């Protein structure tokens, strides 16, 4: 782990161009390990404390009408500062260990650049 720039996070994503400091919860420069599910969603809201609310659509079948209803899942995820995420960005998030009361996902890639 001497070469932090080449660190393999376990999934094929671009390394952020910036380096963040003192963020243990950053999957690239910290100690965070990734495992589990990945989703692609839109950043709805960015809060202090490196939190970002990510939302994506899912479809639920309503059997009575044989139609799909659009519902939205919202996931609070960690926002590493090195990625430079802004609101309304399309991002990829991945599951990780529980980071706080409401967070167990982290943003790993910005897709609209
Ligand atoms: Zn970082």
Boltz pocket constraint, residues with backbone or C-beta under 6 A from the ligand:
constraints:
  - pocket:
      binder: B
      contacts: [[A, 16], [A, 18], [A, 19], [A, 20], [A, 21], [A, 23], [A, 26], [A, 27], [A, 28], [A, 29], [A, 30], [A, 80], [A, 81], [A, 82], [A, 83]]
      max_distance: 6.0
